[in-house]
Amino acid sequence: MHLQPYESVNGVPFTATRDDVIRVHGQPRSELRNTVGLTALDYGDVVYRFQDSGRLEEVTARAEVLHLGTVAVPFRDLAAFVRSSDSAAFERAGFLVSPLYGIAFVPGEPGWATALARHCVGEWESLRVS
């Protein structure tokens, strides 16, 4: 996964619309509404989730390695990397959330990370501690 926090994921900007994503990737394998009211375009190795307004909220992608500019972090080291470099990191619902890097992931479930739109971090913070 190539991430520019809060800006883009694998070259797709957070300003992208549903139609922009479909133009780039074609028709998704599936399109479903999830339990929190987001519409998910599932391409198998990447899932784009949108609000009804069309705003891109989050992108979950395979992340064997997370690329942050010139830094490449293997997923197996991601939790340690986040905990050592993001003093604001916190855990919610089994996820480790990094406000600095705009990501949420489950350390025990390797290979997937979710990149967040900036306004989503507050929603994660407000979740009850599990």
Backbone atoms as SQL, in Angstrom:
CREATE TABLE atoms (id INTEGER PRIMARY KEY, chain TEXT, resi INTEGER, resn TEXT, atom TEXT, x REAL, y REAL, z REAL);
INSERT INTO atoms VALUES
  (1, 'A', 1, 'MET', 'N', 0.849, -1.171, 0.000),
  (2, 'A', 1, 'MET', 'CA', 0.000, 0.000, 0.000),
  (3, 'A', 1, 'MET', 'C', 0.894, 1.233, 0.000),
  (4, 'A', 2, 'HIS', 'N', 0.657, 2.140, -0.939),
  (5, 'A', 2, 'HIS', 'CA', 1.368, 3.409, -1.003),
  (6, 'A', 2, 'HIS', 'C', 0.437, 4.489, -0.457),
  (7, 'A', 3, 'LEU', 'N', 0.850, 5.101, 0.638),
  (8, 'A', 3, 'LEU', 'CA', -0.022, 6.036, 1.346),
  (9, 'A', 3, 'LEU', 'C', 0.629, 7.402, 1.497),
  (10, 'A', 4, 'GLN', 'N', -0.135, 8.419, 1.127),
  (11, 'A', 4, 'GLN', 'CA', 0.164, 9.790, 1.507),
  (12, 'A', 4, 'GLN', 'C', -0.957, 10.126, 2.485),
  (13, 'A', 5, 'PRO', 'N', -0.658, 10.114, 3.793),
  (14, 'A', 5, 'PRO', 'CA', -1.717, 10.244, 4.793),
  (15, 'A', 5, 'PRO', 'C', -2.704, 11.381, 4.488),
  (16, 'A', 6, 'TYR', 'N', -3.968, 11.002, 4.506),
  (17, 'A', 6, 'TYR', 'CA', -5.095, 11.914, 4.291),
  (18, 'A', 6, 'TYR', 'C', -5.165, 12.499, 2.889),
  (19, 'A', 7, 'GLU', 'N', -4.237, 12.128, 2.030),
  (20, 'A', 7, 'GLU', 'CA', -4.205, 12.663, 0.669),
  (21, 'A', 7, 'GLU', 'C', -4.587, 11.612, -0.371),
  (22, 'A', 8, 'SER', 'N', -3.878, 10.462, -0.354),
  (23, 'A', 8, 'SER', 'CA', -4.148, 9.446, -1.377),
  (24, 'A', 8, 'SER', 'C', -3.684, 8.062, -0.927),
  (25, 'A', 9, 'VAL', 'N', -4.278, 7.058, -1.573),
  (26, 'A', 9, 'VAL', 'CA', -3.928, 5.659, -1.354),
  (27, 'A', 9, 'VAL', 'C', -3.691, 5.032, -2.721),
  (28, 'A', 10, 'ASN', 'N', -2.502, 4.488, -2.909),
  (29, 'A', 10, 'ASN', 'CA', -2.155, 3.860, -4.191),
  (30, 'A', 10, 'ASN', 'C', -2.488, 4.768, -5.383),
  (31, 'A', 11, 'GLY', 'N', -2.249, 6.057, -5.193),
  (32, 'A', 11, 'GLY', 'CA', -2.465, 7.025, -6.264),
  (33, 'A', 11, 'GLY', 'C', -3.880, 7.549, -6.396),
  (34, 'A', 12, 'VAL', 'N', -4.827, 7.004, -5.639),
  (35, 'A', 12, 'VAL', 'CA', -6.222, 7.478, -5.695),
  (36, 'A', 12, 'VAL', 'C', -6.415, 8.513, -4.579),
  (37, 'A', 13, 'PRO', 'N', -6.731, 9.755, -4.938),
  (38, 'A', 13, 'PRO', 'CA', -6.878, 10.802, -3.921),
  (39, 'A', 13, 'PRO', 'C', -8.182, 10.653, -3.128),
  (40, 'A', 14, 'PHE', 'N', -8.162, 11.158, -1.903),
  (41, 'A', 14, 'PHE', 'CA', -9.384, 11.141, -1.089),
  (42, 'A', 14, 'PHE', 'C', -10.451, 12.068, -1.651),
  (43, 'A', 15, 'THR', 'N', -10.129, 12.861, -2.646),
  (44, 'A', 15, 'THR', 'CA', -11.127, 13.690, -3.315),
  (45, 'A', 15, 'THR', 'C', -11.855, 12.917, -4.414),
  (46, 'A', 16, 'ALA', 'N', -11.442, 11.667, -4.662),
  (47, 'A', 16, 'ALA', 'CA', -12.056, 10.861, -5.727),
  (48, 'A', 16, 'ALA', 'C', -13.519, 10.571, -5.427),
  (49, 'A', 17, 'THR', 'N', -14.309, 10.542, -6.464),
  (50, 'A', 17, 'THR', 'CA', -15.717, 10.169, -6.349),
  (51, 'A', 17, 'THR', 'C', -15.873, 8.690, -6.697),
  (52, 'A', 18, 'ARG', 'N', -17.059, 8.169, -6.472),
  (53, 'A', 18, 'ARG', 'CA', -17.374, 6.792, -6.851),
  (54, 'A', 18, 'ARG', 'C', -17.097, 6.593, -8.341),
  (55, 'A', 19, 'ASP', 'N', -17.561, 7.525, -9.154),
  (56, 'A', 19, 'ASP', 'CA', -17.354, 7.425, -10.599),
  (57, 'A', 19, 'ASP', 'C', -15.870, 7.462, -10.971),
  (58, 'A', 20, 'ASP', 'N', -15.076, 8.265, -10.256),
  (59, 'A', 20, 'ASP', 'CA', -13.633, 8.311, -10.503),
  (60, 'A', 20, 'ASP', 'C', -13.013, 6.935, -10.254),
  (61, 'A', 21, 'VAL', 'N', -13.388, 6.304, -9.150),
  (62, 'A', 21, 'VAL', 'CA', -12.840, 4.996, -8.799),
  (63, 'A', 21, 'VAL', 'C', -13.223, 3.965, -9.854),
  (64, 'A', 22, 'ILE', 'N', -14.479, 4.001, -10.302),
  (65, 'A', 22, 'ILE', 'CA', -14.929, 3.037, -11.318),
  (66, 'A', 22, 'ILE', 'C', -14.215, 3.289, -12.644),
  (67, 'A', 23, 'ARG', 'N', -13.950, 4.548, -12.987),
  (68, 'A', 23, 'ARG', 'CA', -13.198, 4.840, -14.215),
  (69, 'A', 23, 'ARG', 'C', -11.789, 4.237, -14.164),
  (70, 'A', 24, 'VAL', 'N', -11.175, 4.308, -12.987),
  (71, 'A', 24, 'VAL', 'CA', -9.806, 3.803, -12.839),
  (72, 'A', 24, 'VAL', 'C', -9.762, 2.275, -12.742),
  (73, 'A', 25, 'HIS', 'N', -10.672, 1.710, -11.966),
  (74, 'A', 25, 'HIS', 'CA', -10.604, 0.269, -11.658),
  (75, 'A', 25, 'HIS', 'C', -11.640, -0.584, -12.381),
  (76, 'A', 26, 'GLY', 'N', -12.597, 0.032, -13.054),
  (77, 'A', 26, 'GLY', 'CA', -13.673, -0.737, -13.675),
  (78, 'A', 26, 'GLY', 'C', -14.765, -1.054, -12.662),
  (79, 'A', 27, 'GLN', 'N', -15.686, -1.907, -13.046),
  (80, 'A', 27, 'GLN', 'CA', -16.783, -2.271, -12.149),
  (81, 'A', 27, 'GLN', 'C', -16.257, -3.126, -10.998),
  (82, 'A', 28, 'PRO', 'N', -16.724, -2.862, -9.777),
  (83, 'A', 28, 'PRO', 'CA', -16.258, -3.653, -8.632),
  (84, 'A', 28, 'PRO', 'C', -16.847, -5.061, -8.655),
  (85, 'A', 29, 'ARG', 'N', -16.212, -5.962, -7.908),
  (86, 'A', 29, 'ARG', 'CA', -16.753, -7.314, -7.736),
  (87, 'A', 29, 'ARG', 'C', -18.123, -7.253, -7.081),
  (88, 'A', 30, 'SER', 'N', -18.246, -6.333, -6.130),
  (89, 'A', 30, 'SER', 'CA', -19.528, -6.133, -5.459),
  (90, 'A', 30, 'SER', 'C', -19.628, -4.695, -4.972),
  (91, 'A', 31, 'GLU', 'N', -20.857, -4.279, -4.745),
  (92, 'A', 31, 'GLU', 'CA', -21.139, -2.958, -4.185),
  (93, 'A', 31, 'GLU', 'C', -22.206, -3.163, -3.124),
  (94, 'A', 32, 'LEU', 'N', -21.833, -2.904, -1.866),
  (95, 'A', 32, 'LEU', 'CA', -22.730, -3.164, -0.744),
  (96, 'A', 32, 'LEU', 'C', -22.756, -1.978, 0.202),
  (97, 'A', 33, 'ARG', 'N', -23.862, -1.858, 0.911),
  (98, 'A', 33, 'ARG', 'CA', -23.974, -0.856, 1.970),
  (99, 'A', 33, 'ARG', 'C', -23.647, -1.568, 3.278),
  (100, 'A', 34, 'ASN', 'N', -22.717, -1.010, 4.046),
  (101, 'A', 34, 'ASN', 'CA', -22.342, -1.678, 5.295),
  (102, 'A', 34, 'ASN', 'C', -23.186, -1.199, 6.469),
  (103, 'A', 35, 'THR', 'N', -22.910, -1.738, 7.660),
  (104, 'A', 35, 'THR', 'CA', -23.728, -1.460, 8.838),
  (105, 'A', 35, 'THR', 'C', -23.588, -0.041, 9.371),
  (106, 'A', 36, 'VAL', 'N', -22.560, 0.691, 8.948),
  (107, 'A', 36, 'VAL', 'CA', -22.419, 2.082, 9.380),
  (108, 'A', 36, 'VAL', 'C', -22.859, 3.061, 8.302),
  (109, 'A', 37, 'GLY', 'N', -23.547, 2.553, 7.281),
  (110, 'A', 37, 'GLY', 'CA', -24.141, 3.413, 6.268),
  (111, 'A', 37, 'GLY', 'C', -23.220, 3.878, 5.166),
  (112, 'A', 38, 'LEU', 'N', -22.108, 3.183, 4.970),
  (113, 'A', 38, 'LEU', 'CA', -21.203, 3.529, 3.875),
  (114, 'A', 38, 'LEU', 'C', -21.411, 2.545, 2.728),
  (115, 'A', 39, 'THR', 'N', -21.251, 3.025, 1.514),
  (116, 'A', 39, 'THR', 'CA', -21.329, 2.160, 0.337),
  (117, 'A', 39, 'THR', 'C', -19.914, 1.715, -0.006),
  (118, 'A', 40, 'ALA', 'N', -19.725, 0.391, -0.062),
  (119, 'A', 40, 'ALA', 'CA', -18.411, -0.186, -0.296),
  (120, 'A', 40, 'ALA', 'C', -18.312, -0.737, -1.707),
  (121, 'A', 41, 'LEU', 'N', -17.298, -0.291, -2.427),
  (122, 'A', 41, 'LEU', 'CA', -16.956, -0.847, -3.731),
  (123, 'A', 41, 'LEU', 'C', -15.807, -1.823, -3.488),
  (124, 'A', 42, 'ASP', 'N', -16.065, -3.112, -3.660),
  (125, 'A', 42, 'ASP', 'CA', -15.098, -4.159, -3.339),
  (126, 'A', 42, 'ASP', 'C', -14.453, -4.699, -4.607),
  (127, 'A', 43, 'TYR', 'N', -13.132, -4.531, -4.699),
  (128, 'A', 43, 'TYR', 'CA', -12.361, -5.010, -5.845),
  (129, 'A', 43, 'TYR', 'C', -11.506, -6.232, -5.495),
  (130, 'A', 44, 'GLY', 'N', -11.742, -6.815, -4.340),
  (131, 'A', 44, 'GLY', 'CA', -10.976, -7.976, -3.919),
  (132, 'A', 44, 'GLY', 'C', -9.766, -7.606, -3.088),
  (133, 'A', 45, 'ASP', 'N', -8.795, -6.923, -3.677),
  (134, 'A', 45, 'ASP', 'CA', -7.597, -6.531, -2.936),
  (135, 'A', 45, 'ASP', 'C', -7.657, -5.100, -2.427),
  (136, 'A', 46, 'VAL', 'N', -8.757, -4.412, -2.724),
  (137, 'A', 46, 'VAL', 'CA', -8.967, -3.056, -2.221),
  (138, 'A', 46, 'VAL', 'C', -10.475, -2.785, -2.156),
  (139, 'A', 47, 'VAL', 'N', -10.880, -2.084, -1.087),
  (140, 'A', 47, 'VAL', 'CA', -12.283, -1.716, -0.894),
  (141, 'A', 47, 'VAL', 'C', -12.346, -0.216, -0.633),
  (142, 'A', 48, 'TYR', 'N', -13.172, 0.484, -1.420),
  (143, 'A', 48, 'TYR', 'CA', -13.385, 1.926, -1.257),
  (144, 'A', 48, 'TYR', 'C', -14.740, 2.120, -0.610),
  (145, 'A', 49, 'ARG', 'N', -14.817, 2.925, 0.461),
  (146, 'A', 49, 'ARG', 'CA', -16.082, 3.170, 1.154),
  (147, 'A', 49, 'ARG', 'C', -16.434, 4.652, 1.077),
  (148, 'A', 50, 'PHE', 'N', -17.679, 4.895, 0.654),
  (149, 'A', 50, 'PHE', 'CA', -18.168, 6.256, 0.424),
  (150, 'A', 50, 'PHE', 'C', -19.379, 6.570, 1.285),
  (151, 'A', 51, 'GLN', 'N', -19.506, 7.832, 1.696),
  (152, 'A', 51, 'GLN', 'CA', -20.739, 8.335, 2.298),
  (153, 'A', 51, 'GLN', 'C', -21.772, 8.494, 1.194),
  (154, 'A', 52, 'ASP', 'N', -23.040, 8.627, 1.582),
  (155, 'A', 52, 'ASP', 'CA', -24.094, 8.857, 0.595),
  (156, 'A', 52, 'ASP', 'C', -23.858, 10.133, -0.199),
  (157, 'A', 53, 'SER', 'N', -23.173, 11.093, 0.410),
  (158, 'A', 53, 'SER', 'CA', -22.874, 12.357, -0.274),
  (159, 'A', 53, 'SER', 'C', -21.850, 12.168, -1.390),
  (160, 'A', 54, 'GLY', 'N', -21.202, 11.001, -1.408),
  (161, 'A', 54, 'GLY', 'CA', -20.180, 10.737, -2.409),
  (162, 'A', 54, 'GLY', 'C', -18.766, 10.912, -1.898),
  (163, 'A', 55, 'ARG', 'N', -18.618, 11.389, -0.670),
  (164, 'A', 55, 'ARG', 'CA', -17.287, 11.611, -0.102),
  (165, 'A', 55, 'ARG', 'C', -16.615, 10.283, 0.248),
  (166, 'A', 56, 'LEU', 'N', -15.374, 10.112, -0.189),
  (167, 'A', 56, 'LEU', 'CA', -14.595, 8.922, 0.122),
  (168, 'A', 56, 'LEU', 'C', -14.175, 8.981, 1.584),
  (169, 'A', 57, 'GLU', 'N', -14.546, 7.951, 2.339),
  (170, 'A', 57, 'GLU', 'CA', -14.275, 7.907, 3.773),
  (171, 'A', 57, 'GLU', 'C', -13.028, 7.107, 4.111),
  (172, 'A', 58, 'GLU', 'N', -12.916, 5.928, 3.498),
  (173, 'A', 58, 'GLU', 'CA', -11.802, 5.059, 3.827),
  (174, 'A', 58, 'GLU', 'C', -11.506, 4.099, 2.691),
  (175, 'A', 59, 'VAL', 'N', -10.269, 3.633, 2.677),
  (176, 'A', 59, 'VAL', 'CA', -9.811, 2.684, 1.674),
  (177, 'A', 59, 'VAL', 'C', -9.083, 1.565, 2.412),
  (178, 'A', 60, 'THR', 'N', -9.605, 0.358, 2.298),
  (179, 'A', 60, 'THR', 'CA', -8.946, -0.799, 2.897),
  (180, 'A', 60, 'THR', 'C', -8.255, -1.557, 1.776),
  (181, 'A', 61, 'ALA', 'N', -6.973, -1.838, 1.981),
  (182, 'A', 61, 'ALA', 'CA', -6.204, -2.488, 0.930),
  (183, 'A', 61, 'ALA', 'C', -5.221, -3.487, 1.514),
  (184, 'A', 62, 'ARG', 'N', -4.831, -4.430, 0.659),
  (185, 'A', 62, 'ARG', 'CA', -3.741, -5.341, 1.021),
  (186, 'A', 62, 'ARG', 'C', -2.523, -4.488, 1.327),
  (187, 'A', 63, 'ALA', 'N', -1.869, -4.821, 2.407),
  (188, 'A', 63, 'ALA', 'CA', -0.728, -4.001, 2.825),
  (189, 'A', 63, 'ALA', 'C', 0.377, -4.886, 3.380),
  (190, 'A', 64, 'GLU', 'N', 0.941, -5.728, 2.534),
  (191, 'A', 64, 'GLU', 'CA', 2.083, -6.539, 2.978),
  (192, 'A', 64, 'GLU', 'C', 3.210, -5.607, 3.401),
  (193, 'A', 65, 'VAL', 'N', 3.299, -4.475, 2.697),
  (194, 'A', 65, 'VAL', 'CA', 4.255, -3.417, 3.035),
  (195, 'A', 65, 'VAL', 'C', 3.514, -2.093, 2.908),
  (196, 'A', 66, 'LEU', 'N', 3.654, -1.237, 3.914),
  (197, 'A', 66, 'LEU', 'CA', 3.072, 0.103, 3.860),
  (198, 'A', 66, 'LEU', 'C', 4.189, 1.065, 3.470),
  (199, 'A', 67, 'HIS', 'N', 3.987, 1.759, 2.353),
  (200, 'A', 67, 'HIS', 'CA', 4.956, 2.739, 1.867),
  (201, 'A', 67, 'HIS', 'C', 4.463, 4.131, 2.247),
  (202, 'A', 68, 'LEU', 'N', 5.272, 4.823, 3.019),
  (203, 'A', 68, 'LEU', 'CA', 4.991, 6.198, 3.449),
  (204, 'A', 68, 'LEU', 'C', 6.131, 7.063, 2.943),
  (205, 'A', 69, 'GLY', 'N', 5.960, 7.611, 1.756),
  (206, 'A', 69, 'GLY', 'CA', 7.055, 8.380, 1.155),
  (207, 'A', 69, 'GLY', 'C', 8.238, 7.471, 0.911),
  (208, 'A', 70, 'THR', 'N', 9.386, 7.786, 1.529),
  (209, 'A', 70, 'THR', 'CA', 10.590, 6.979, 1.334),
  (210, 'A', 70, 'THR', 'C', 10.720, 5.844, 2.348),
  (211, 'A', 71, 'VAL', 'N', 9.768, 5.730, 3.257),
  (212, 'A', 71, 'VAL', 'CA', 9.800, 4.692, 4.285),
  (213, 'A', 71, 'VAL', 'C', 8.905, 3.535, 3.861),
  (214, 'A', 72, 'ALA', 'N', 9.423, 2.315, 3.971),
  (215, 'A', 72, 'ALA', 'CA', 8.652, 1.111, 3.675),
  (216, 'A', 72, 'ALA', 'C', 8.623, 0.257, 4.938),
  (217, 'A', 73, 'VAL', 'N', 7.398, -0.027, 5.422),
  (218, 'A', 73, 'VAL', 'CA', 7.245, -0.778, 6.665),
  (219, 'A', 73, 'VAL', 'C', 6.500, -2.078, 6.379),
  (220, 'A', 74, 'PRO', 'N', 7.150, -3.233, 6.580),
  (221, 'A', 74, 'PRO', 'CA', 6.433, -4.497, 6.420),
  (222, 'A', 74, 'PRO', 'C', 5.298, -4.579, 7.444),
  (223, 'A', 75, 'PHE', 'N', 4.187, -5.180, 7.057),
  (224, 'A', 75, 'PHE', 'CA', 3.037, -5.236, 7.964),
  (225, 'A', 75, 'PHE', 'C', 3.428, -5.843, 9.306),
  (226, 'A', 76, 'ARG', 'N', 4.278, -6.856, 9.303),
  (227, 'A', 76, 'ARG', 'CA', 4.656, -7.513, 10.563),
  (228, 'A', 76, 'ARG', 'C', 5.286, -6.522, 11.543),
  (229, 'A', 77, 'ASP', 'N', 5.837, -5.417, 11.049),
  (230, 'A', 77, 'ASP', 'CA', 6.476, -4.404, 11.894),
  (231, 'A', 77, 'ASP', 'C', 5.619, -3.151, 12.066),
  (232, 'A', 78, 'LEU', 'N', 4.446, -3.138, 11.464),
  (233, 'A', 78, 'LEU', 'CA', 3.649, -1.908, 11.430),
  (234, 'A', 78, 'LEU', 'C', 3.193, -1.459, 12.813),
  (235, 'A', 79, 'ALA', 'N', 2.733, -2.375, 13.644),
  (236, 'A', 79, 'ALA', 'CA', 2.270, -1.980, 14.984),
  (237, 'A', 79, 'ALA', 'C', 3.414, -1.348, 15.780),
  (238, 'A', 80, 'ALA', 'N', 4.584, -1.980, 15.767),
  (239, 'A', 80, 'ALA', 'CA', 5.729, -1.424, 16.493),
  (240, 'A', 80, 'ALA', 'C', 6.128, -0.067, 15.922),
  (241, 'A', 81, 'PHE', 'N', 6.111, 0.052, 14.585),
  (242, 'A', 81, 'PHE', 'CA', 6.443, 1.319, 13.933),
  (243, 'A', 81, 'PHE', 'C', 5.477, 2.422, 14.373),
  (244, 'A', 82, 'VAL', 'N', 4.170, 2.126, 14.328),
  (245, 'A', 82, 'VAL', 'CA', 3.167, 3.131, 14.709),
  (246, 'A', 82, 'VAL', 'C', 3.313, 3.509, 16.177),
  (247, 'A', 83, 'ARG', 'N', 3.457, 2.520, 17.032),
  (248, 'A', 83, 'ARG', 'CA', 3.566, 2.817, 18.472),
  (249, 'A', 83, 'ARG', 'C', 4.819, 3.633, 18.794),
  (250, 'A', 84, 'SER', 'N', 5.896, 3.427, 18.047),
  (251, 'A', 84, 'SER', 'CA', 7.134, 4.163, 18.335),
  (252, 'A', 84, 'SER', 'C', 7.180, 5.543, 17.681),
  (253, 'A', 85, 'SER', 'N', 6.404, 5.753, 16.632),
  (254, 'A', 85, 'SER', 'CA', 6.517, 7.023, 15.915),
  (255, 'A', 85, 'SER', 'C', 5.285, 7.922, 16.002),
  (256, 'A', 86, 'ASP', 'N', 4.178, 7.396, 16.525),
  (257, 'A', 86, 'ASP', 'CA', 2.954, 8.198, 16.637),
  (258, 'A', 86, 'ASP', 'C', 2.478, 8.184, 18.081),
  (259, 'A', 87, 'SER', 'N', 2.827, 9.223, 18.824),
  (260, 'A', 87, 'SER', 'CA', 2.462, 9.285, 20.244),
  (261, 'A', 87, 'SER', 'C', 0.960, 9.408, 20.459),
  (262, 'A', 88, 'ALA', 'N', 0.218, 9.755, 19.415),
  (263, 'A', 88, 'ALA', 'CA', -1.239, 9.885, 19.533),
  (264, 'A', 88, 'ALA', 'C', -1.982, 8.598, 19.157),
  (265, 'A', 89, 'ALA', 'N', -1.251, 7.550, 18.797),
  (266, 'A', 89, 'ALA', 'CA', -1.892, 6.288, 18.395),
  (267, 'A', 89, 'ALA', 'C', -2.730, 5.732, 19.545),
  (268, 'A', 90, 'PHE', 'N', -3.820, 5.063, 19.194),
  (269, 'A', 90, 'PHE', 'CA', -4.703, 4.481, 20.205),
  (270, 'A', 90, 'PHE', 'C', -5.358, 3.224, 19.654),
  (271, 'A', 91, 'GLU', 'N', -5.915, 2.424, 20.557),
  (272, 'A', 91, 'GLU', 'CA', -6.598, 1.196, 20.158),
  (273, 'A', 91, 'GLU', 'C', -8.095, 1.345, 20.367),
  (274, 'A', 92, 'ARG', 'N', -8.861, 0.858, 19.380),
  (275, 'A', 92, 'ARG', 'CA', -10.318, 0.842, 19.445),
  (276, 'A', 92, 'ARG', 'C', -10.823, -0.395, 18.718),
  (277, 'A', 93, 'ALA', 'N', -11.705, -1.116, 19.377),
  (278, 'A', 93, 'ALA', 'CA', -12.399, -2.257, 18.772),
  (279, 'A', 93, 'ALA', 'C', -11.422, -3.236, 18.111),
  (280, 'A', 94, 'GLY', 'N', -10.256, -3.438, 18.712),
  (281, 'A', 94, 'GLY', 'CA', -9.267, -4.361, 18.175),
  (282, 'A', 94, 'GLY', 'C', -8.351, -3.766, 17.124),
  (283, 'A', 95, 'PHE', 'N', -8.602, -2.526, 16.733),
  (284, 'A', 95, 'PHE', 'CA', -7.784, -1.844, 15.732),
  (285, 'A', 95, 'PHE', 'C', -6.761, -0.949, 16.415),
  (286, 'A', 96, 'LEU', 'N', -5.603, -0.820, 15.817),
  (287, 'A', 96, 'LEU', 'CA', -4.639, 0.198, 16.196),
  (288, 'A', 96, 'LEU', 'C', -4.839, 1.341, 15.213),
  (289, 'A', 97, 'VAL', 'N', -5.082, 2.536, 15.741),
  (290, 'A', 97, 'VAL', 'CA', -5.382, 3.708, 14.915),
  (291, 'A', 97, 'VAL', 'C', -4.250, 4.714, 15.062),
  (292, 'A', 98, 'SER', 'N', -3.768, 5.195, 13.929),
  (293, 'A', 98, 'SER', 'CA', -2.684, 6.176, 13.926),
  (294, 'A', 98, 'SER', 'C', -3.180, 7.486, 13.327),
  (295, 'A', 99, 'PRO', 'N', -3.407, 8.504, 14.164),
  (296, 'A', 99, 'PRO', 'CA', -3.777, 9.809, 13.618),
  (297, 'A', 99, 'PRO', 'C', -2.668, 10.426, 12.756),
  (298, 'A', 100, 'LEU', 'N', -1.414, 10.165, 13.082),
  (299, 'A', 100, 'LEU', 'CA', -0.313, 10.723, 12.305),
  (300, 'A', 100, 'LEU', 'C', -0.318, 10.188, 10.872),
  (301, 'A', 101, 'TYR', 'N', -0.537, 8.892, 10.725),
  (302, 'A', 101, 'TYR', 'CA', -0.486, 8.264, 9.408),
  (303, 'A', 101, 'TYR', 'C', -1.863, 8.048, 8.781),
  (304, 'A', 102, 'GLY', 'N', -2.930, 8.321, 9.535),
  (305, 'A', 102, 'GLY', 'CA', -4.277, 8.182, 8.984),
  (306, 'A', 102, 'GLY', 'C', -4.631, 6.754, 8.622),
  (307, 'A', 103, 'ILE', 'N', -4.238, 5.815, 9.488),
  (308, 'A', 103, 'ILE', 'CA', -4.544, 4.412, 9.229),
  (309, 'A', 103, 'ILE', 'C', -5.147, 3.739, 10.451),
  (310, 'A', 104, 'ALA', 'N', -5.876, 2.668, 10.172),
  (311, 'A', 104, 'ALA', 'CA', -6.396, 1.779, 11.208),
  (312, 'A', 104, 'ALA', 'C', -6.174, 0.354, 10.715),
  (313, 'A', 105, 'PHE', 'N', -5.735, -0.517, 11.613),
  (314, 'A', 105, 'PHE', 'CA', -5.490, -1.905, 11.227),
  (315, 'A', 105, 'PHE', 'C', -5.536, -2.789, 12.462),
  (316, 'A', 106, 'VAL', 'N', -5.751, -4.067, 12.234),
  (317, 'A', 106, 'VAL', 'CA', -5.750, -5.058, 13.302),
  (318, 'A', 106, 'VAL', 'C', -4.386, -5.737, 13.265),
  (319, 'A', 107, 'PRO', 'N', -3.547, -5.490, 14.259),
  (320, 'A', 107, 'PRO', 'CA', -2.203, -6.061, 14.226),
  (321, 'A', 107, 'PRO', 'C', -2.179, -7.581, 14.079),
  (322, 'A', 108, 'GLY', 'N', -3.147, -8.274, 14.643),
  (323, 'A', 108, 'GLY', 'CA', -3.182, -9.726, 14.582),
  (324, 'A', 108, 'GLY', 'C', -3.750, -10.295, 13.298),
  (325, 'A', 109, 'GLU', 'N', -4.220, -9.451, 12.406),
  (326, 'A', 109, 'GLU', 'CA', -4.762, -9.895, 11.121),
  (327, 'A', 109, 'GLU', 'C', -3.930, -9.267, 10.016),
  (328, 'A', 110, 'PRO', 'N', -2.791, -9.872, 9.736),
  (329, 'A', 110, 'PRO', 'CA', -1.846, -9.250, 8.803),
  (330, 'A', 110, 'PRO', 'C', -2.346, -9.121, 7.377),
  (331, 'A', 111, 'GLY', 'N', -1.796, -8.116, 6.740),
  (332, 'A', 111, 'GLY', 'CA', -2.015, -7.956, 5.308),
  (333, 'A', 111, 'GLY', 'C', -3.043, -6.927, 4.903),
  (334, 'A', 112, 'TRP', 'N', -3.807, -6.366, 5.828),
  (335, 'A', 112, 'TRP', 'CA', -4.832, -5.373, 5.472),
  (336, 'A', 112, 'TRP', 'C', -4.687, -4.137, 6.346),
  (337, 'A', 113, 'ALA', 'N', -4.806, -2.983, 5.732),
  (338, 'A', 113, 'ALA', 'CA', -4.816, -1.720, 6.475),
  (339, 'A', 113, 'ALA', 'C', -5.875, -0.815, 5.855),
  (340, 'A', 114, 'THR', 'N', -6.449, 0.032, 6.691),
  (341, 'A', 114, 'THR', 'CA', -7.459, 0.976, 6.231),
  (342, 'A', 114, 'THR', 'C', -6.916, 2.382, 6.346),
  (343, 'A', 115, 'ALA', 'N', -6.875, 3.084, 5.221),
  (344, 'A', 115, 'ALA', 'CA', -6.490, 4.489, 5.187),
  (345, 'A', 115, 'ALA', 'C', -7.749, 5.315, 5.408),
  (346, 'A', 116, 'LEU', 'N', -7.651, 6.313, 6.241),
  (347, 'A', 116, 'LEU', 'CA', -8.809, 7.109, 6.654),
  (348, 'A', 116, 'LEU', 'C', -8.755, 8.527, 6.097),
  (349, 'A', 117, 'ALA', 'N', -9.940, 9.052, 5.788),
  (350, 'A', 117, 'ALA', 'CA', -10.054, 10.489, 5.525),
  (351, 'A', 117, 'ALA', 'C', -9.824, 11.192, 6.866),
  (352, 'A', 118, 'ARG', 'N', -9.284, 12.392, 6.842),
  (353, 'A', 118, 'ARG', 'CA', -8.913, 13.089, 8.075),
  (354, 'A', 118, 'ARG', 'C', -10.053, 13.170, 9.096),
  (355, 'A', 119, 'HIS', 'N', -11.249, 13.461, 8.649),
  (356, 'A', 119, 'HIS', 'CA', -12.363, 13.621, 9.589),
  (357, 'A', 119, 'HIS', 'C', -12.775, 12.314, 10.257),
  (358, 'A', 120, 'CYS', 'N', -12.320, 11.174, 9.758),
  (359, 'A', 120, 'CYS', 'CA', -12.688, 9.878, 10.327),
  (360, 'A', 120, 'CYS', 'C', -11.982, 9.583, 11.644),
  (361, 'A', 121, 'VAL', 'N', -10.838, 10.186, 11.886),
  (362, 'A', 121, 'VAL', 'CA', -10.085, 9.894, 13.105),
  (363, 'A', 121, 'VAL', 'C', -10.922, 10.228, 14.338),
  (364, 'A', 122, 'GLY', 'N', -11.626, 11.346, 14.308),
  (365, 'A', 122, 'GLY', 'CA', -12.487, 11.714, 15.432),
  (366, 'A', 122, 'GLY', 'C', -13.573, 10.687, 15.691),
  (367, 'A', 123, 'GLU', 'N', -14.098, 10.094, 14.634),
  (368, 'A', 123, 'GLU', 'CA', -15.109, 9.045, 14.795),
  (369, 'A', 123, 'GLU', 'C', -14.506, 7.825, 15.480),
  (370, 'A', 124, 'TRP', 'N', -13.286, 7.462, 15.114),
  (371, 'A', 124, 'TRP', 'CA', -12.606, 6.348, 15.776),
  (372, 'A', 124, 'TRP', 'C', -12.329, 6.689, 17.237),
  (373, 'A', 125, 'GLU', 'N', -11.905, 7.910, 17.508),
  (374, 'A', 125, 'GLU', 'CA', -11.632, 8.313, 18.881),
  (375, 'A', 125, 'GLU', 'C', -12.873, 8.236, 19.751),
  (376, 'A', 126, 'SER', 'N', -14.020, 8.532, 19.181),
  (377, 'A', 126, 'SER', 'CA', -15.257, 8.556, 19.965),
  (378, 'A', 126, 'SER', 'C', -15.858, 7.177, 20.211),
  (379, 'A', 127, 'LEU', 'N', -15.341, 6.144, 19.527),
  (380, 'A', 127, 'LEU', 'CA', -15.819, 4.782, 19.792),
  (381, 'A', 127, 'LEU', 'C', -15.479, 4.416, 21.231),
  (382, 'A', 128, 'ARG', 'N', -16.365, 3.662, 21.847),
  (383, 'A', 128, 'ARG', 'CA', -16.089, 3.216, 23.206),
  (384, 'A', 128, 'ARG', 'C', -14.907, 2.262, 23.211),
  (385, 'A', 129, 'VAL', 'N', -14.084, 2.386, 24.209),
  (386, 'A', 129, 'VAL', 'CA', -12.925, 1.502, 24.342),
  (387, 'A', 129, 'VAL', 'C', -13.437, 0.093, 24.554),
  (388, 'A', 130, 'SER', 'N', -12.885, -0.857, 23.743),
  (389, 'A', 130, 'SER', 'CA', -13.340, -2.245, 23.872),
  (390, 'A', 130, 'SER', 'C', -12.483, -3.025, 24.846);
